[in-house]
Amino acid sequence: MPKIISLEVEQLMERMYRLWNIRPRSEKEITDYLRRLSISTSMVDIVLARLKQLRLLNDEQFAKSWIEARSKKKGMIAIKAELYRKGISKEIIDGVTNIEINQEETAKKLLEKRLPRIRSRKQAYEFLVRRGFEYEIVAQVIEKILKKR
């Protein structure tokens, strides 16, 4: 690799390390970021290969960590949509979303926190649906919580 290219790769890698200090990224996010910088396709490929070699770029690991982080505030429907927007393939999303996360408990905690501002069953339903919870979970949680009222 010529010296100029290796210097450019090192500068790009420094940028990637700074991005990783904020949060992990998907391959699509990195590719889009580098293209916005008007980096050549061959240079993008070199940087992606380097990141994979260093095990910094792994869409499956990214998806797992994203689910862990987001499952405390969102339902699985919303999380899957976010992963899809991040460029994670359907196969990876299907593979990692079988992680056991208690969606009902999460929905219950979110609804209980919001309950003082909710005036009707419809508002409670809409709140949880907007958060990406499945209908069955929403119905169960609303029924349990509103029985207590």
Phi, psi and omega per residue, in radians:
M1 nan 2.217 3.114
P2 -1.048 2.702 -3.057
K3 -1.058 -0.673 -3.129
I4 -1.120 -0.745 -3.138
I5 -1.163 -0.758 -3.127
S6 -1.128 -0.602 3.088
L7 -1.153 -0.745 3.115
E8 -1.120 -0.720 3.103
V9 -1.080 -0.758 3.137
E10 -1.104 -0.693 3.098
Q11 -1.124 -0.723 3.096
L12 -1.150 -0.676 3.123
M13 -1.111 -0.657 3.077
E14 -1.055 -0.718 3.083
R15 -1.101 -0.705 3.139
M16 -1.117 -0.719 3.118
Y17 -1.076 -0.678 3.106
R18 -1.138 -0.690 3.086
L19 -1.093 -0.723 -3.111
W20 -1.190 -0.420 3.073
N21 -1.166 -0.454 3.107
I22 -1.386 -0.956 3.079
R23 -2.949 2.779 3.070
P24 -1.102 2.757 -3.110
R25 -2.240 2.707 3.049
S26 -1.505 2.893 3.133
E27 -1.064 -0.709 3.134
K28 -1.118 -0.720 3.132
E29 -1.070 -0.753 3.131
I30 -1.150 -0.790 3.134
T31 -1.044 -0.813 3.130
D32 -1.085 -0.734 3.132
Y33 -1.067 -0.823 -3.127
L34 -1.160 -0.629 3.113
R35 -1.192 -0.596 3.068
R36 -1.131 -0.453 3.091
L37 -1.434 0.040 -3.113
S38 1.071 0.743 3.089
I39 -1.508 2.467 -3.135
S40 -1.124 2.707 -3.121
T41 -1.054 -0.701 -3.136
S42 -1.143 -0.659 3.125
M43 -1.206 -0.669 3.088
V44 -1.053 -0.778 3.133
D45 -1.077 -0.689 3.129
I46 -1.123 -0.806 -3.129
V47 -1.132 -0.747 3.118
L48 -1.082 -0.750 3.116
A49 -1.095 -0.697 3.124
R50 -1.134 -0.745 3.126
L51 -1.126 -0.680 3.103
K52 -1.178 -0.684 3.127
Q53 -1.084 -0.673 3.127
L54 -1.430 0.018 -3.132
R55 1.054 0.590 3.057
L56 -1.657 -0.297 -3.080
L57 -2.094 1.806 -3.135
N58 -2.577 1.846 -3.061
D59 -1.080 -0.572 3.137
E60 -1.183 -0.790 3.095
Q61 -1.113 -0.698 3.106
F62 -1.028 -0.816 -3.120
A63 -1.085 -0.748 3.128
K64 -1.083 -0.798 -3.129
S65 -1.190 -0.594 3.101
W66 -1.120 -0.758 3.126
I67 -1.099 -0.791 3.128
E68 -1.026 -0.756 -3.086
A69 -1.261 -0.706 -3.018
R70 -1.534 -0.311 -3.039
S71 -1.220 -0.148 3.114
K72 -1.458 -0.249 -3.082
K73 -2.259 -0.148 -3.069
K74 -2.401 2.770 3.071
G75 -1.489 2.950 -3.054
M76 -1.150 -0.539 3.119
I77 -1.088 -0.815 -3.132
A78 -1.152 -0.693 -3.128
I79 -1.138 -0.755 3.111
K80 -1.063 -0.716 3.116
A81 -1.103 -0.725 3.105
E82 -1.092 -0.777 3.133
L83 -1.087 -0.697 3.116
Y84 -1.087 -0.743 3.101
R85 -1.144 -0.458 3.110
K86 -1.414 -0.038 3.074
G87 1.584 0.260 3.122
I88 -1.397 2.357 -3.089
S89 -1.215 2.701 -3.133
K90 -1.031 -0.651 -3.139
E91 -1.100 -0.765 3.136
I92 -1.173 -0.757 3.137
I93 -1.040 -0.812 3.125
D94 -1.106 -0.620 -3.125
G95 -1.223 -0.651 -3.067
V96 -1.635 -0.284 -3.122
T97 -1.421 0.017 3.045
N98 -1.469 0.071 3.048
I99 -1.066 2.374 -3.080
E100 -1.334 1.896 3.090
I101 -2.214 2.294 -3.105
N102 -1.403 1.548 -3.117
Q103 -1.121 -0.641 -3.120
E104 -1.109 -0.757 -3.140
E105 -1.135 -0.717 3.111
T106 -1.098 -0.815 3.132
A107 -1.075 -0.699 -3.139
K108 -1.099 -0.804 3.137
K109 -1.093 -0.768 3.141
L110 -1.112 -0.747 -3.121
L111 -1.187 -0.721 3.131
E112 -1.082 -0.657 3.113
K113 -1.151 -0.631 -3.075
R114 -1.555 -0.230 -3.004
L115 -0.890 -0.710 -3.129
P116 -1.032 -0.448 -3.118
R117 -1.685 -0.089 -3.112
I118 -1.645 2.258 -3.062
R119 -1.800 -0.315 -3.070
S120 -2.530 2.895 3.078
R121 -1.061 -0.685 -3.132
K122 -1.076 -0.760 3.119
Q123 -1.100 -0.696 3.124
A124 -1.110 -0.773 3.129
Y125 -1.055 -0.878 -3.111
E126 -1.084 -0.668 3.118
F127 -1.029 -0.861 -3.102
L128 -1.241 -0.631 3.107
V129 -1.127 -0.715 3.101
R130 -1.088 -0.481 3.117
R131 -1.418 -0.092 3.034
G132 1.615 0.424 3.096
F133 -1.582 2.605 -3.142
E134 -1.263 2.683 -3.067
Y135 -0.964 -0.794 -3.091
E136 -1.051 -0.740 -3.139
I137 -1.162 -0.770 3.138
V138 -1.040 -0.824 -3.122
A139 -1.073 -0.763 -3.141
Q140 -1.105 -0.821 -3.087
V141 -1.128 -0.792 -3.132
I142 -1.088 -0.746 -3.141
E143 -1.069 -0.808 -3.121
K144 -1.130 -0.803 -3.059
I145 -1.257 -0.734 -3.091
L146 -1.292 -0.323 3.024
K147 -1.151 -0.618 -3.111
K148 -1.205 -0.440 -3.081
R149 -1.176 nan nan
